[in-house]
C-alpha cells in the first residue's frame, strides 16, 4: 500500500478510513438487530427460554436465616 505523500492526501485517506470503519460498525449492528428481531430468531428463543419455566423467588428477598430455617423444617 502506498502512503499519501502530502497533507491533503493524508487527510483524505484518514477521512475515507473513518467512513469505512463507520460503515463496518453499522453493518455489524444491523446484522445483530436482524438476528434478534427475525421471526423465529434469537428473540423468540430467549423469550421461550425465559417464560418456559416458573421463576423462583429471588434469593435477595429471603434472608439467610429464613432459608436455613425452611430447609431444616423440610428435612
Biopython code that builds the backbone (N, CA, C, O; Angstrom):
import numpy as np
from Bio.PDB.StructureBuilder import StructureBuilder

atoms = [
    (1, "UNK", "N", (0.845, -1.172, 0.000)),
    (1, "UNK", "CA", (0.000, 0.000, 0.000)),
    (1, "UNK", "C", (0.890, 1.234, 0.000)),
    (1, "UNK", "O", (1.856, 1.324, 0.757)),
    (2, "UNK", "N", (0.549, 2.165, -0.850)),
    (2, "UNK", "CA", (1.295, 3.417, -0.915)),
    (2, "UNK", "C", (0.705, 4.405, 0.067)),
    (2, "UNK", "O", (-0.511, 4.594, 0.118)),
    (3, "UNK", "N", (1.546, 5.020, 0.826)),
    (3, "UNK", "CA", (1.086, 6.016, 1.785)),
    (3, "UNK", "C", (0.992, 7.381, 1.107)),
    (3, "UNK", "O", (1.781, 7.680, 0.211)),
    (4, "UNK", "N", (0.042, 8.207, 1.523)),
    (4, "UNK", "CA", (-0.113, 9.532, 0.919)),
    (4, "UNK", "C", (1.153, 10.368, 1.090)),
    (4, "UNK", "O", (1.835, 10.304, 2.114)),
    (5, "UNK", "N", (1.443, 11.153, 0.056)),
    (5, "UNK", "CA", (2.656, 11.952, 0.063)),
    (5, "UNK", "C", (2.482, 13.306, 0.739)),
    (5, "UNK", "O", (3.347, 13.738, 1.501)),
    (6, "UNK", "N", (1.367, 13.976, 0.463)),
    (6, "UNK", "CA", (1.223, 15.305, 1.034)),
    (6, "UNK", "C", (0.096, 15.342, 2.067)),
    (6, "UNK", "O", (-0.609, 14.354, 2.274)),
    (7, "UNK", "N", (-0.055, 16.482, 2.701)),
    (7, "UNK", "CA", (-1.010, 16.626, 3.794)),
    (7, "UNK", "C", (-2.456, 16.467, 3.312)),
    (7, "UNK", "O", (-3.287, 15.905, 4.026)),
    (8, "UNK", "N", (-2.755, 16.954, 2.120)),
    (8, "UNK", "CA", (-4.110, 16.860, 1.582)),
    (8, "UNK", "C", (-4.497, 15.397, 1.352)),
    (8, "UNK", "O", (-5.605, 14.980, 1.691)),
    (9, "UNK", "N", (-3.592, 14.635, 0.783)),
    (9, "UNK", "CA", (-3.858, 13.219, 0.557)),
    (9, "UNK", "C", (-3.991, 12.465, 1.885)),
    (9, "UNK", "O", (-4.805, 11.551, 2.017)),
    (10, "UNK", "N", (-3.189, 12.862, 2.846)),
    (10, "UNK", "CA", (-3.238, 12.206, 4.157)),
    (10, "UNK", "C", (-4.591, 12.450, 4.829)),
    (10, "UNK", "O", (-5.182, 11.527, 5.389)),
    (11, "UNK", "N", (-5.077, 13.684, 4.775)),
    (11, "UNK", "CA", (-6.376, 13.994, 5.385)),
    (11, "UNK", "C", (-7.502, 13.228, 4.682)),
    (11, "UNK", "O", (-8.414, 12.717, 5.332)),
    (12, "UNK", "N", (-7.428, 13.153, 3.327)),
    (12, "UNK", "CA", (-8.448, 12.432, 2.581)),
    (12, "UNK", "C", (-8.417, 10.947, 2.947)),
    (12, "UNK", "O", (-9.462, 10.315, 3.102)),
    (13, "UNK", "N", (-7.215, 10.402, 3.082)),
    (13, "UNK", "CA", (-7.054, 8.989, 3.447)),
    (13, "UNK", "C", (-7.647, 8.720, 4.836)),
    (13, "UNK", "O", (-8.332, 7.715, 5.031)),
    (14, "UNK", "N", (-7.392, 9.599, 5.786)),
    (14, "UNK", "CA", (-7.918, 9.416, 7.143)),
    (14, "UNK", "C", (-9.443, 9.520, 7.153)),
    (14, "UNK", "O", (-10.110, 8.764, 7.859)),
    (15, "UNK", "N", (-9.997, 10.448, 6.378)),
    (15, "UNK", "CA", (-11.447, 10.608, 6.306)),
    (15, "UNK", "C", (-12.090, 9.365, 5.690)),
    (15, "UNK", "O", (-13.116, 8.882, 6.170)),
    (16, "UNK", "N", (-11.476, 8.856, 4.625)),
    (16, "UNK", "CA", (-12.001, 7.655, 3.971)),
    (16, "UNK", "C", (-11.945, 6.454, 4.921)),
    (16, "UNK", "O", (-12.866, 5.637, 4.945)),
    (17, "UNK", "N", (-10.885, 6.351, 5.689)),
    (17, "UNK", "CA", (-10.764, 5.247, 6.637)),
    (17, "UNK", "C", (-11.857, 5.348, 7.701)),
    (17, "UNK", "O", (-12.431, 4.331, 8.093)),
    (18, "UNK", "N", (-12.151, 6.558, 8.170)),
    (18, "UNK", "CA", (-13.218, 6.747, 9.152)),
    (18, "UNK", "C", (-14.571, 6.347, 8.608)),
    (18, "UNK", "O", (-15.376, 5.747, 9.319)),
    (19, "UNK", "N", (-14.832, 6.679, 7.336)),
    (19, "UNK", "CA", (-16.111, 6.307, 6.721)),
    (19, "UNK", "C", (-16.226, 4.794, 6.596)),
    (19, "UNK", "O", (-17.290, 4.233, 6.857)),
    (20, "UNK", "N", (-15.155, 4.132, 6.205)),
    (20, "UNK", "CA", (-15.172, 2.672, 6.085)),
    (20, "UNK", "C", (-15.402, 2.028, 7.452)),
    (20, "UNK", "O", (-16.186, 1.084, 7.561)),
    (21, "UNK", "N", (-14.743, 2.514, 8.477)),
    (21, "UNK", "CA", (-14.936, 1.965, 9.821)),
    (21, "UNK", "C", (-16.378, 2.161, 10.288)),
    (21, "UNK", "O", (-16.971, 1.254, 10.873)),
    (22, "UNK", "N", (-16.937, 3.332, 10.032)),
    (22, "UNK", "CA", (-18.322, 3.600, 10.404)),
    (22, "UNK", "C", (-19.266, 2.644, 9.675)),
    (22, "UNK", "O", (-20.203, 2.119, 10.276)),
    (23, "UNK", "N", (-19.021, 2.415, 8.381)),
    (23, "UNK", "CA", (-19.870, 1.512, 7.601)),
    (23, "UNK", "C", (-19.788, 0.080, 8.138)),
    (23, "UNK", "O", (-20.804, -0.613, 8.189)),
    (24, "UNK", "N", (-18.617, -0.364, 8.532)),
    (24, "UNK", "CA", (-18.463, -1.719, 9.081)),
    (24, "UNK", "C", (-19.193, -1.865, 10.415)),
    (24, "UNK", "O", (-19.838, -2.884, 10.664)),
    (25, "UNK", "N", (-19.094, -0.857, 11.263)),
    (25, "UNK", "CA", (-19.807, -0.895, 12.549)),
    (25, "UNK", "C", (-21.315, -0.900, 12.315)),
    (25, "UNK", "O", (-22.044, -1.649, 12.965)),
    (26, "UNK", "N", (-21.779, -0.069, 11.391)),
    (26, "UNK", "CA", (-23.205, -0.022, 11.077)),
    (26, "UNK", "C", (-23.691, -1.357, 10.535)),
    (26, "UNK", "O", (-24.770, -1.814, 10.912)),
    (27, "UNK", "N", (-22.920, -1.992, 9.659)),
    (27, "UNK", "CA", (-23.290, -3.302, 9.132)),
    (27, "UNK", "C", (-23.350, -4.348, 10.242)),
    (27, "UNK", "O", (-24.235, -5.203, 10.237)),
    (28, "UNK", "N", (-22.429, -4.289, 11.181)),
    (28, "UNK", "CA", (-22.428, -5.224, 12.311)),
    (28, "UNK", "C", (-23.672, -5.040, 13.158)),
    (28, "UNK", "O", (-24.313, -6.021, 13.535)),
    (29, "UNK", "N", (-24.026, -3.797, 13.464)),
    (29, "UNK", "CA", (-25.205, -3.517, 14.285)),
    (29, "UNK", "C", (-26.479, -3.974, 13.576)),
    (29, "UNK", "O", (-27.365, -4.553, 14.205)),
    (30, "UNK", "N", (-26.573, -3.717, 12.279)),
    (30, "UNK", "CA", (-27.749, -4.151, 11.515)),
    (30, "UNK", "C", (-27.844, -5.676, 11.505)),
    (30, "UNK", "O", (-28.939, -6.226, 11.622)),
    (31, "UNK", "N", (-26.729, -6.352, 11.370)),
    (31, "UNK", "CA", (-26.732, -7.819, 11.401)),
    (31, "UNK", "C", (-27.193, -8.371, 12.741)),
    (31, "UNK", "O", (-27.960, -9.333, 12.783)),
    (32, "UNK", "N", (-26.739, -7.781, 13.823)),
    (32, "UNK", "CA", (-27.174, -8.212, 15.156)),
    (32, "UNK", "C", (-28.663, -7.953, 15.339)),
    (32, "UNK", "O", (-29.380, -8.805, 15.865)),
    (33, "UNK", "N", (-29.138, -6.778, 14.908)),
    (33, "UNK", "CA", (-30.563, -6.458, 15.026)),
    (33, "UNK", "C", (-31.409, -7.423, 14.200)),
    (33, "UNK", "O", (-32.479, -7.840, 14.643)),
    (34, "UNK", "N", (-30.951, -7.775, 13.027)),
    (34, "UNK", "CA", (-31.683, -8.725, 12.192)),
    (34, "UNK", "C", (-31.761, -10.092, 12.855)),
    (34, "UNK", "O", (-32.793, -10.760, 12.788)),
    (35, "UNK", "N", (-30.682, -10.505, 13.489)),
    (35, "UNK", "CA", (-30.696, -11.801, 14.178)),
    (35, "UNK", "C", (-31.644, -11.786, 15.363)),
    (35, "UNK", "O", (-32.289, -12.794, 15.650)),
    (36, "UNK", "N", (-31.737, -10.667, 16.049)),
    (36, "UNK", "CA", (-32.595, -10.587, 17.225)),
    (36, "UNK", "C", (-34.065, -10.532, 16.841)),
    (36, "UNK", "O", (-34.894, -11.207, 17.450)),
    (37, "UNK", "N", (-34.393, -9.728, 15.830)),
    (37, "UNK", "CA", (-35.788, -9.487, 15.515)),
    (37, "UNK", "C", (-36.340, -10.356, 14.390)),
    (37, "UNK", "O", (-37.506, -10.202, 14.029)),
    (38, "UNK", "N", (-35.561, -11.245, 13.834)),
    (38, "UNK", "CA", (-36.052, -12.130, 12.781)),
    (38, "UNK", "C", (-37.091, -13.088, 13.361)),
    (38, "UNK", "O", (-36.951, -13.553, 14.492)),
    (39, "UNK", "N", (-38.113, -13.374, 12.595)),
    (39, "UNK", "CA", (-39.161, -14.287, 13.067)),
    (39, "UNK", "C", (-38.540, -15.661, 13.308)),
    (39, "UNK", "O", (-37.883, -16.229, 12.435)),
    (40, "UNK", "N", (-38.763, -16.172, 14.498)),
    (40, "UNK", "CA", (-38.186, -17.459, 14.850)),
    (40, "UNK", "C", (-36.712, -17.375, 15.171)),
    (40, "UNK", "O", (-36.033, -18.400, 15.223)),
    (41, "UNK", "N", (-36.206, -16.183, 15.386)),
    (41, "UNK", "CA", (-34.782, -15.999, 15.624)),
    (41, "UNK", "C", (-34.446, -15.978, 17.097)),
    (41, "UNK", "O", (-35.069, -16.660, 17.912)),
    (42, "UNK", "N", (-33.464, -15.194, 17.411)),
    (42, "UNK", "CA", (-32.924, -15.126, 18.760)),
    (42, "UNK", "C", (-33.935, -14.600, 19.773)),
    (42, "UNK", "O", (-33.991, -15.081, 20.905)),
    (43, "UNK", "N", (-34.735, -13.612, 19.367)),
    (43, "UNK", "CA", (-35.700, -13.021, 20.293)),
    (43, "UNK", "C", (-36.719, -14.059, 20.758)),
    (43, "UNK", "O", (-37.059, -14.120, 21.940)),
    (44, "UNK", "N", (-37.198, -14.863, 19.831)),
    (44, "UNK", "CA", (-38.179, -15.890, 20.201)),
    (44, "UNK", "C", (-37.546, -16.978, 21.069)),
    (44, "UNK", "O", (-38.179, -17.475, 22.000)),
    (45, "UNK", "N", (-36.314, -17.344, 20.770)),
    (45, "UNK", "CA", (-35.633, -18.366, 21.559)),
    (45, "UNK", "C", (-35.415, -17.896, 22.994)),
    (45, "UNK", "O", (-35.626, -18.658, 23.938)),
    (46, "UNK", "N", (-34.996, -16.654, 23.157)),
    (46, "UNK", "CA", (-34.788, -16.113, 24.503)),
    (46, "UNK", "C", (-36.118, -16.008, 25.238)),
    (46, "UNK", "O", (-36.204, -16.338, 26.420)),
    (47, "UNK", "N", (-37.138, -15.559, 24.553)),
    (47, "UNK", "CA", (-38.464, -15.433, 25.165)),
    (47, "UNK", "C", (-38.977, -16.799, 25.608)),
    (47, "UNK", "O", (-39.488, -16.936, 26.719)),
    (48, "UNK", "N", (-38.849, -17.801, 24.756)),
    (48, "UNK", "CA", (-39.302, -19.152, 25.112)),
    (48, "UNK", "C", (-38.547, -19.687, 26.326)),
    (48, "UNK", "O", (-39.152, -20.262, 27.231)),
    (49, "UNK", "N", (-37.235, -19.500, 26.347)),
    (49, "UNK", "CA", (-36.440, -19.988, 27.465)),
    (49, "UNK", "C", (-36.788, -19.265, 28.757)),
    (49, "UNK", "O", (-36.763, -19.861, 29.834)),
    (50, "UNK", "N", (-37.112, -17.982, 28.651)),
    (50, "UNK", "CA", (-37.411, -17.190, 29.847)),
    (50, "UNK", "C", (-38.779, -17.541, 30.424)),
    (50, "UNK", "O", (-38.932, -17.639, 31.641)),
    (51, "UNK", "N", (-39.770, -17.730, 29.559)),
    (51, "UNK", "CA", (-41.126, -17.952, 30.038)),
    (51, "UNK", "C", (-41.499, -19.425, 30.166)),
    (51, "UNK", "O", (-42.591, -19.732, 30.644)),
    (52, "UNK", "N", (-40.644, -20.330, 29.762)),
    (52, "UNK", "CA", (-40.970, -21.754, 29.827)),
    (52, "UNK", "C", (-41.009, -22.269, 31.269)),
    (52, "UNK", "O", (-41.839, -23.119, 31.592)),
    (53, "UNK", "N", (-40.145, -21.780, 32.121)),
    (53, "UNK", "CA", (-40.028, -22.273, 33.485)),
    (53, "UNK", "C", (-40.487, -21.210, 34.470)),
    (53, "UNK", "O", (-40.241, -20.022, 34.263)),
    (54, "UNK", "N", (-41.150, -21.628, 35.534)),
    (54, "UNK", "CA", (-41.559, -20.630, 36.545)),
    (54, "UNK", "C", (-40.322, -20.054, 37.229)),
    (54, "UNK", "O", (-39.329, -20.747, 37.446)),
    (55, "UNK", "N", (-40.408, -18.805, 37.553)),
    (55, "UNK", "CA", (-39.274, -18.130, 38.194)),
    (55, "UNK", "C", (-39.333, -18.343, 39.709)),
    (55, "UNK", "O", (-40.374, -18.123, 40.327)),
    (56, "UNK", "N", (-38.231, -18.764, 40.298)),
    (56, "UNK", "CA", (-38.201, -18.882, 41.758)),
    (56, "UNK", "C", (-38.113, -17.499, 42.397)),
    (56, "UNK", "O", (-37.777, -16.512, 41.742)),
    (57, "UNK", "N", (-38.417, -17.455, 43.671)),
    (57, "UNK", "CA", (-38.308, -16.215, 44.420)),
    (57, "UNK", "C", (-36.836, -15.806, 44.479)),
    (57, "UNK", "O", (-35.993, -16.622, 44.852)),
    (58, "UNK", "N", (-36.511, -14.578, 44.125)),
    (58, "UNK", "CA", (-35.099, -14.167, 44.169)),
    (58, "UNK", "C", (-34.521, -14.309, 45.577)),
    (58, "UNK", "O", (-35.197, -14.034, 46.568)),
    (59, "UNK", "N", (-33.278, -14.735, 45.650)),
    (59, "UNK", "CA", (-32.653, -15.006, 46.941)),
    (59, "UNK", "C", (-32.471, -13.750, 47.784)),
    (59, "UNK", "O", (-32.372, -13.850, 49.007)),
    (60, "UNK", "N", (-32.424, -12.562, 47.166)),
    (60, "UNK", "CA", (-32.243, -11.376, 47.992)),
    (60, "UNK", "C", (-33.513, -11.036, 48.771)),
    (60, "UNK", "O", (-33.476, -10.186, 49.660)),
    (61, "UNK", "N", (-34.637, -11.686, 48.455)),
    (61, "UNK", "CA", (-35.862, -11.471, 49.213)),
    (61, "UNK", "C", (-35.906, -12.356, 50.455)),
    (61, "UNK", "O", (-36.685, -12.106, 51.375)),
    (62, "UNK", "N", (-35.082, -13.373, 50.476)),
    (62, "UNK", "CA", (-35.071, -14.312, 51.603)),
    (62, "UNK", "C", (-33.772, -14.110, 52.378)),
    (62, "UNK", "O", (-32.686, -14.114, 51.799)),
    (63, "UNK", "N", (-33.893, -13.937, 53.662)),
    (63, "UNK", "CA", (-32.676, -13.814, 54.468)),
    (63, "UNK", "C", (-32.055, -15.193, 54.639)),
    (63, "UNK", "O", (-32.726, -16.212, 54.476)),
    (64, "UNK", "N", (-30.800, -15.215, 54.962)),
    (64, "UNK", "CA", (-30.103, -16.487, 55.141)),
    (64, "UNK", "C", (-30.710, -17.295, 56.292)),
    (64, "UNK", "O", (-30.795, -18.520, 56.215)),
    (65, "UNK", "N", (-31.127, -16.613, 57.346)),
    (65, "UNK", "CA", (-31.727, -17.325, 58.478)),
    (65, "UNK", "C", (-33.050, -17.962, 58.081)),
    (65, "UNK", "O", (-33.344, -19.087, 58.485)),
    (66, "UNK", "N", (-33.852, -17.250, 57.288)),
    (66, "UNK", "CA", (-35.122, -17.817, 56.843)),
    (66, "UNK", "C", (-34.894, -19.035, 55.954)),
    (66, "UNK", "O", (-35.598, -20.037, 56.082)),
    (67, "UNK", "N", (-33.928, -18.959, 55.066)),
    (67, "UNK", "CA", (-33.642, -20.073, 54.172)),
    (67, "UNK", "C", (-33.175, -21.287, 54.960)),
    (67, "UNK", "O", (-33.594, -22.409, 54.677)),
    (68, "UNK", "N", (-32.308, -21.071, 55.952)),
    (68, "UNK", "CA", (-31.824, -22.179, 56.777)),
    (68, "UNK", "C", (-32.963, -22.796, 57.580)),
    (68, "UNK", "O", (-33.067, -24.019, 57.673)),
    (69, "UNK", "N", (-33.807, -21.964, 58.153)),
    (69, "UNK", "CA", (-34.950, -22.445, 58.929)),
    (69, "UNK", "C", (-35.898, -23.268, 58.060)),
    (69, "UNK", "O", (-36.378, -24.318, 58.488)),
    (70, "UNK", "N", (-36.174, -22.788, 56.822)),
    (70, "UNK", "CA", (-37.065, -23.517, 55.926)),
    (70, "UNK", "C", (-36.455, -24.855, 55.501)),
    (70, "UNK", "O", (-37.173, -25.847, 55.369)),
    (71, "UNK", "N", (-35.156, -24.890, 55.289)),
    (71, "UNK", "CA", (-34.511, -26.149, 54.922)),
    (71, "UNK", "C", (-34.551, -27.155, 56.072)),
    (71, "UNK", "O", (-34.760, -28.348, 55.850)),
    (72, "UNK", "N", (-34.353, -26.676, 57.289)),
    (72, "UNK", "CA", (-34.399, -27.575, 58.435)),
    (72, "UNK", "C", (-35.808, -28.129, 58.652)),
    (72, "UNK", "O", (-35.961, -29.295, 59.013)),
    (73, "UNK", "N", (-36.821, -27.319, 58.439)),
    (73, "UNK", "CA", (-38.206, -27.778, 58.589)),
    (73, "UNK", "C", (-38.544, -28.809, 57.515)),
    (73, "UNK", "O", (-39.270, -29.765, 57.789)),
    (74, "UNK", "N", (-38.032, -28.633, 56.307)),
    (74, "UNK", "CA", (-38.361, -29.536, 55.195)),
    (74, "UNK", "C", (-37.729, -30.914, 55.385)),
    (74, "UNK", "O", (-38.257, -31.902, 54.876)),
    (75, "UNK", "N", (-36.607, -31.001, 56.109)),
    (75, "UNK", "CA", (-35.952, -32.305, 56.244)),
    (75, "UNK", "C", (-36.387, -33.069, 57.457)),
    (75, "UNK", "O", (-35.913, -34.181, 57.689)),
]
sb = StructureBuilder()
sb.init_structure("model")
sb.init_model(0)
sb.init_chain("A")
sb.init_seg("    ")
for serial, (resi, resn, name, xyz) in enumerate(atoms, 1):
    if name == "N":
        sb.init_residue(resn, " ", resi, " ")
    sb.init_atom(name, np.array(xyz, "f"), 0.0, 1.0, " ", f" {name:<3s}", serial, name[0])
structure = sb.get_structure()
